[in-house]
Amino acid sequence: MIKNNSLQGWKKLGGGGLFALEHGAIVGTSVVDSVNTFLVTEKEYGDFVLELDVMIESELSNSGIQTRSHFGGSQHAGKVYGRQMEIDPSNRKWTGGIYDEERRGWLYPLTLNVPAKEAFTVGKYNHVKIECIGDEMKTWINHVPAAYLKDPVDRTGLIGLQVHAAGDVEKPGTKVYFKNIRIKTTGLVPEKMSAQIHVVDTGSSGKL
């Protein structure tokens, strides 16, 4: 997903956060006076398996990875919206949970899967896997199952990387790093999760 040592195939949407390519990694930097900023794929995706490595510098930071998401419209002018796999290095430790950006809010908080809260490490690269096949979205952090959601909303959309708005909690200038980004769209075989993993099913309406 990094072509010709450039950000070809990606575009920035939303706020004024910064994205740059450094040593093979996409680096996002938060800035003051900005809403959430996203580097999104120019192409939309339906069914896919996304794997990448993510590092975030500070516990006073936040990020996420958008899946099957969209931009703008009458209800979301100037903003990216859709399902996001949360990157949360705070004491809450909800990395791997699923949040519906600018729309329905939390769909799968990690209160539903407490053991997964310990899978992510701040200040180091962590392996992330996101599977979106049919109406199911599953996430893994460092090969630990984190979230399992069944939701009929959005069958296609953009994949995006978030730089969170700087504010009272997030300090401006903090960075998040994304590398080894791989998106597979053919020959997909859903990975099974343990029967012990709680499943959230929003039903045919997409409402909780």
Salt bridges, closest charged atoms under 4 A:
ASP47 OD1 - ARG68 NH2 2.78
GLU51 OE1 - HIS127 NE2 2.69
ASP53 OD1 - HIS127 ND1 3.09
GLU86 OE2 - ARG92 NH2 3.85
ASP88 OD2 - ARG92 NE 2.79
ASP100 OD2 - ARG103 NE 2.94
ASP100 OD2 - ARG104 NE 2.52
GLU102 OE1 - LYS79 NZ 3.78
GLU118 OE1 - LYS93 NZ 3.15
GLU131 OE2 - LYS138 NZ 3.53
ASP135 OD1 - ARG155 NH1 3.52
GLU136 OE1 - LYS138 NZ 3.84
GLU136 OE2 - LYS150 NZ 3.90
ASP151 OD2 - ARG83 NH1 2.66
ASP151 OD2 - ARG104 NH2 2.70
ASP154 OD1 - HIS70 NE2 2.94
ASP154 OD2 - ARG103 NH2 2.58
GLU170 OE1 - HIS164 ND1 3.90
GLU191 OE1 - LYS129 NZ 2.40
